[in-house]
Amino acid sequence: MKPAAVALTLAASTVHVAARTDRPALFVDVAETVPGVVLDIRYHGSNNFVGTPVDGYEAPRCFLTRPAAEALARVVAEARREGLTLKLFDCYRPARAVAHFARWAADPADTSTKAAYYPELTKPELFEKGYIASRSGHSRGSTVDLTLIEVDGGRELDMGTPFDLFSARSWLGSPDVSRAQDANRRRLAGFMTRHGFAPFAMEWWHFTLKDEPFPSTYFDFPVR
């Protein structure tokens, strides 16, 4: 077996290690905690890079730790003063979902979503380049994937690439997007960083609360 295939197999088999299956009281439903936020939970359906509903997403809900949700509420409050709000694509992610990603990446025969989500890369490169990992910060409950939308009409601001496009064009500071698209990315990052979130350089949509309450604990309770 090639080294890349070995790595994918190990990732798929070890992702559940040390993941807690209880849901602590510190996790809250964002729709009930953050007024004005819009949910588009991609992994509950098939509109995602796996192409099917993902393990662990039994309902299109968003859970975050209370400190992350409260910080997100402050982001929304600031954004709404400019006629904008947040659309959330993913929040807490069960460890079993990460294992599902790893199994998908280990299957070379399934390339049905390649053109839409990873046109420039092979599946092994998704792991090698850090787009998919055997553990995800989302499973700690204080990471969120999101974009900006207009309050009136719900139009998404043009960020240059869609959510979950695994490409250097999705990186913050990519030279391959227009000035207006880059400005929109910076606007989102500005809202988030002013309220305690740190960006991920390879994905314009991905932010983690700097002072997350579970910095080394991963969870695997289902989203329901």
Number of C-alpha atoms within 10 A of each C-alpha: 6 6 9 15 16 12 18 22 16 15 22 23 14 13 21 21 10 12 18 17 14 10 13 11 8 12 18 20 14 24 15 12 16 19 13 17 20 20 18 16 21 21 24 21 17 12 14 19 22 21 17 13 17 22 19 20 22 14 13 16 19 26 25 26 24 20 19 27 27 17 18 26 20 18 23 22 18 16 21 16 9 11 11 22 25 25 20 21 22 24 28 27 31 27 30 22 23 26 23 18 20 26 17 19 25 22 14 11 8 13 17 11 14 18 12 13 18 19 13 11 14 14 21 18 15 16 19 14 13 11 15 18 19 20 21 19 21 23 26 27 32 28 28 26 20 22 24 25 21 17 18 9 7 14 11 15 16 17 22 19 16 14 20 20 20 25 19 15 17 23 20 19 16 16 11 13 17 13 11 13 16 19 15 19 23 16 13 21 21 14 19 23 16 13 18 19 25 17 20 14 15 19 21 29 26 24 24 22 24 16 13 18 16 14 13 9 13 25 23 22 20 19 19 11
